[in-house]
Structure formats: structure tokens, C-alpha cells
Amino acid sequence: MKKDSGLFYGLSAYIIWGILPLYWKLVGNVGSIDILFYRIIWSLIFMLVCLTLSKKMATFISEVKILLKNKKQILAIIIAAIFISLNWGIYIYTVSIGEVQQASLGYYINPLLNVLAGTLYLKEPLSKQATLASLLALAGVVLLTIQTGAFPFNSIFLAASFCIYGLAKKQLTLSAATSITLETLIIAPIALIYLFFISDTRFMNYSLPTNLLLIGAGIVTAIPLLLFANAVKKLSYITVGFLQYINPTIMLLMAIFIFHEPYALPQFIAFSFIWLGILVFIIGNVIEAQKKGSRL
């Protein structure tokens, strides 16, 4: 597999996303909100450095000037910034309280939620396979709710926030680097206010290893997003559809075998409905692609 291939970029992005819970566990002594805002600040700094070193700052400024002339795109980038920040925050919090399975469930549900959003918001036709897949996933969520006695709010919030983020991104014509930079730039003032004036701990007032991990949070946030942006340019929709399940699968395996979260037969049955829904969804996409003559 060549290093400049779409498959290499896609696999790299999803594997990094899959193992990120390990990273957030390393900064478990830092509050979830603090981690979120450090993640935003250092992501912004990392992107500005990348734009400068790659001599793409002029392109960034040019894209921003064009964006500012379009009110719909301004609103779209603000919505994208808000919901990706919410997604990151919920994700970090869910991992920090030892519920990696919940985070995994959210990212399993997300593609199916995207289908429903496409039907309701973008008025895209809903195929029979997608309808069946969504109903199976819903059955899995209902079973998990009955078993645990609590609705999986974190999972649904993760899926919904990323879904809304995706819808907002569809309205934008920005390059990946410009979009990521702007999304973090928009939230950065709130992050700085919180970290300097509201947080119980002074800015970067941790041990050296923790400070380095917080700085690294920006890098591990931006790199998979950039890898993913390159992947989607080179891969078919069907291939991306297969790859997107790598992330939650790695997370689920870590939840069971590394973090030793409870995973008995009832949870397996509930997740099986979701996996079956995903299988139906993927097979439906493959059949549709074959009818249109597209290739994986």
C-alpha cells in the first residue's frame, strides 16, 4: 500500500481516531472541559504553524475573504465549529468516566444517523436497506437502554453532534486546512477565557509530561482530520463507508480488553443488532454502487 494512496490516508486516520481513548486516559488528571479547550487552542496553533511552514497562509487568507462574502457559509462554519467542539467535549468526558463502549456505540450509530439526516434534511431518497439498517440500529439502542436502565445519551449526543457537523461541512467550499483552522479559531476566544479566568488550574500549570500531552492533543486532533480529508478525495464513498467502522471497533475492543468495561451476553446481543444494521447498510451501498457501475 503506497503512502500517498487514499487507502493509506483513510486507514491511518481511522486507526488514530480508534486509539485516541488511550491518549485521553493519559491526561486523566486534567478536567474534561480543560482538555477540550486545550485541544482547541493547541490544534489552532498547530494548524497555523502548518499553514506557515507549507506556505499556504496566503491561500488561507484568500479563502477566508471569499467566505466572509457569503452569509450562509459564515453561519455554516460557526455551526461546524460549535458542534465539532461539542462532539470533542462529549467524547473526552465519556472516555474520562470509563464509558468507552458508549463512545464506540456513538460512532457506530453515526453513519446510520447520517442517512436519516440526508433523508429528512437534504431530501435524499431513503432506500429499503437504509430503512431496515436504521430500524435494526434503533432496536440495538432500545435493548441497551432496557439492559442498563438508562438511555445512552452520550452515544446519541456523539452521533448527533458529528452528524450536524457533517451537514454544516457540506455547505462549505473550504479546503480541509482552512476549515479546521477556522473551526478552532472561532472557539479559541471562549477556550482562552475559560482557561485563564474560569478553570480551577492556571494555564498549563501541570507537570511537564502532562503539559506535553496537552500540547500534543492539538497534533493528534489535527493530523487524522487532515489524513481523512486526503482520503475522501482519493477513495470512493463505498470504501470510506467500510473504513469508518474501524474507529468504533478499535474503541470497543479496547473498552473490553484494555479498560475491562463490563461486556456480557446482553450487551453483545444489543450490539449485534447494530452490527447487523451496519452490515445491511454496507451491502445496500455495494449493491447500489454495482447498479451504477461504480467501483470500490
C-alpha positions in Angstrom: 0.0 0.0 0.0 1.6 3.3 -1.1 1.9 6.1 1.4 0.2 8.5 -0.9 -2.8 6.3 -1.6 -6.2 7.1 -0.3 -6.4 3.8 1.5 -3.3 4.6 3.5 -4.6 8.0 4.5 -8.0 6.6 5.4 -6.7 3.7 7.4 -4.2 6.0 9.2 -7.0 8.5 10.1 -9.4 5.9 11.5 -6.7 3.9 13.4 -5.6 7.1 15.1 -9.2 8.0 16.0 -9.7 4.5 17.3 -6.8 4.6 19.7 -7.3 8.1 21.0 -9.1 7.0 24.2 -5.7 5.7 25.3 -4.4 9.3 24.8 -7.2 10.9 26.8 -6.7 8.4 29.6 -3.1 9.7 29.9 -4.4 13.1 30.8 -7.0 11.8 33.3 -5.7 14.2 35.9 -7.0 17.2 33.8 -10.7 18.1 33.8 -12.7 17.2 30.7 -13.6 20.8 29.9 -10.0 21.8 30.3 -8.8 19.1 28.0 -11.3 20.2 25.4 -10.2 23.8 25.4 -6.5 22.9 25.4 -7.3 20.6 22.5 -8.8 23.5 20.6 -6.0 26.0 21.4 -3.2 23.7 20.5 -5.0 22.5 17.4 -5.2 26.1 16.2 -1.6 26.7 17.0 -0.6 23.5 15.2 -2.6 24.4 12.1 -1.2 28.0 12.0 2.3 26.5 12.1 1.5 24.0 9.4 0.0 26.8 7.2 3.1 28.9 7.7 5.6 26.2 7.1 3.8 24.9 4.0 3.5 28.4 2.7 -0.3 28.1 2.4 -1.1 31.1 4.7 -1.9 33.2 1.6 -4.4 30.6 0.4 -6.0 30.5 3.9 -6.4 34.3 3.9 -7.8 34.2 0.4 -10.4 31.5 1.3 -11.4 33.5 4.4 -12.0 36.6 2.3 -14.3 34.7 0.0 -16.1 33.1 3.0 -16.8 36.5 4.6 -18.8 37.5 1.5 -21.2 34.6 1.9 -23.5 34.8 5.0 -24.7 31.2 4.6 -21.1 29.9 4.6 -20.3 32.1 7.6 -23.2 30.5 9.5 -22.2 27.0 8.3 -18.6 27.4 9.6 -19.9 28.7 13.0 -22.3 25.8 13.3 -19.5 23.4 12.3 -17.2 24.9 15.0 -19.8 24.6 17.7 -20.8 21.1 17.0 -17.3 19.6 16.5 -16.4 21.2 19.8 -19.4 19.7 21.5 -18.5 16.3 19.9 -14.9 16.5 21.2 -16.1 17.5 24.7 -18.7 14.7 25.0 -16.2 12.2 23.6 -13.5 13.2 26.1 -16.0 13.2 29.0 -17.4 9.8 28.0 -13.9 8.3 27.9 -12.9 10.0 31.2 -15.8 8.5 33.1 -14.8 5.0 31.9 -17.5 4.5 29.3 -15.5 3.9 26.1 -18.3 1.4 25.0 -20.7 4.4 24.9 -18.3 6.4 22.8 -17.9 3.4 20.5 -21.7 3.0 20.2 -22.0 6.7 19.2 -19.6 6.2 16.3 -21.4 3.0 15.2 -24.7 4.9 15.1 -23.3 8.0 13.4 -23.3 6.7 9.7 -26.9 5.4 10.1 -27.9 8.8 11.6 -26.3 10.5 8.6 -28.6 8.5 6.3 -31.7 9.7 8.2 -30.4 13.3 8.2 -29.8 13.1 4.5 -33.4 11.9 4.0 -35.0 14.5 6.3 -32.8 17.5 5.7 -31.2 17.0 2.3 -34.3 15.2 0.9 -32.3 12.3 -0.4 -34.3 9.1 -1.0 -34.2 6.5 1.7 -33.6 3.0 0.4 -35.2 -0.1 1.8 -31.8 -1.3 3.0 -31.1 2.0 4.8 -34.6 1.9 6.4 -34.0 -1.7 7.7 -30.5 -0.8 8.9 -31.8 2.2 10.8 -34.5 0.1 12.5 -32.0 -2.6 13.5 -29.7 0.1 15.0 -32.7 1.6 16.8 -33.6 -1.9 18.2 -30.0 -2.2 19.5 -30.2 1.2 21.2 -33.5 0.2 22.8 -32.1 -3.1 24.0 -29.1 -1.3 25.6 -31.5 1.2 27.3 -33.5 -1.7 28.7 -30.5 -3.6 29.9 -28.7 -0.6 31.6 -31.9 1.1 32.7 -30.5 4.4 31.3 -30.8 5.9 27.8 -27.4 6.1 26.1 -27.4 9.9 25.9 -23.7 10.3 25.4 -23.7 7.9 22.5 -26.7 9.7 20.8 -25.1 13.1 21.5 -21.8 11.9 19.9 -23.6 10.7 16.8 -25.9 13.6 16.5 -23.3 16.3 17.0 -21.0 14.7 14.4 -24.0 14.3 12.1 -24.8 18.1 12.4 -21.1 18.9 11.9 -21.1 16.9 8.7 -24.3 18.6 7.4 -22.7 22.0 8.1 -19.5 21.0 6.4 -21.4 20.0 3.2 -22.4 23.7 2.9 -18.7 24.8 2.8 -16.3 25.0 -0.1 -13.2 25.5 2.1 -10.1 23.4 1.9 -9.6 21.0 4.8 -6.7 23.0 6.4 -8.7 26.3 6.2 -11.8 24.7 7.6 -10.0 23.1 10.6 -8.1 26.3 11.3 -11.3 28.4 11.3 -13.3 25.9 13.4 -10.7 26.1 16.1 -10.2 29.8 15.7 -13.9 30.5 16.3 -13.9 28.6 19.6 -10.5 29.8 20.7 -11.6 33.0 22.4 -14.1 31.0 24.6 -11.3 28.5 25.3 -8.8 31.2 26.4 -11.4 32.9 28.6 -12.2 29.6 30.3 -8.6 28.5 30.8 -7.3 31.9 32.1 -10.3 33.1 34.1 -12.6 30.2 35.0 -10.6 27.0 35.3 -9.5 25.9 38.8 -6.0 25.4 37.4 -3.8 28.1 36.0 -2.9 27.9 32.3 -0.6 24.9 31.6 0.1 24.7 35.3 0.7 20.9 35.3 3.7 18.6 35.3 6.0 18.6 32.2 4.7 15.3 30.9 1.1 16.5 31.3 1.9 19.8 29.6 3.5 18.0 26.7 0.5 15.7 26.4 -1.9 18.7 26.3 0.3 20.3 23.6 0.2 17.0 21.7 -3.6 17.0 21.9 -3.6 19.6 19.1 -1.4 17.4 17.0 -3.4 14.2 17.5 -6.6 16.2 16.7 -5.4 17.9 13.5 -3.4 15.1 11.9 -6.3 12.5 11.5 -8.6 15.2 10.2 -6.0 16.2 7.5 -5.4 12.5 6.7 -9.2 11.9 6.4 -9.6 15.0 4.1 -6.9 13.5 1.7 -8.6 10.1 1.9 -12.0 11.2 0.8 -10.5 12.9 -2.2 -9.0 9.6 -3.4 -11.5 7.0 -2.3 -15.0 6.0 -3.3 -17.9 6.6 -1.0 -18.3 2.9 -0.5 -14.7 2.4 0.6 -15.0 5.3 3.1 -18.2 3.6 4.3 -16.2 0.4 5.1 -13.3 2.3 6.7 -15.5 4.4 9.1 -16.3 1.3 11.2 -12.6 0.8 12.1 -12.7 3.6 14.7 -15.6 2.3 16.9 -14.4 -1.3 16.5 -11.0 -0.5 17.9 -12.6 1.5 20.7 -15.0 -1.3 21.6 -12.1 -3.8 21.7 -10.1 -1.5 23.9 -13.1 -1.0 26.2 -13.4 -4.8 26.7 -9.8 -6.0 26.7 -7.8 -3.0 28.0 -10.2 -0.9 30.1 -12.1 -4.1 31.2 -15.6 -2.5 31.0 -18.4 -5.0 31.6 -19.5 -6.7 28.4 -21.8 -9.6 28.9 -24.2 -11.5 26.6 -27.0 -8.9 26.8 -24.6 -6.2 25.6 -23.3 -8.5 22.8 -26.9 -9.1 21.6 -27.7 -5.4 21.6 -24.5 -4.6 19.7 -25.3 -7.4 17.3 -28.5 -5.6 16.2 -26.3 -2.5 15.5 -23.7 -4.6 13.6 -26.4 -6.3 11.6 -27.8 -2.9 10.7 -24.4 -1.7 9.6 -24.0 -4.9 7.5 -27.3 -4.3 5.8 -26.3 -0.7 5.2 -23.0 -1.6 3.6 -24.4 -4.4 1.5 -27.1 -2.0 0.3 -24.5 0.6 -0.7 -22.4 -2.1 -2.5 -25.5 -3.3 -4.5 -26.4 0.3 -5.3 -22.8 1.1 -6.4 -22.8 -2.0 -8.7 -26.0 -0.9 -10.3 -24.5 2.4 -11.0 -21.3 0.8 -12.3 -19.1 2.3 -9.7 -16.1 0.5 -8.2 -14.8 0.1 -4.7 
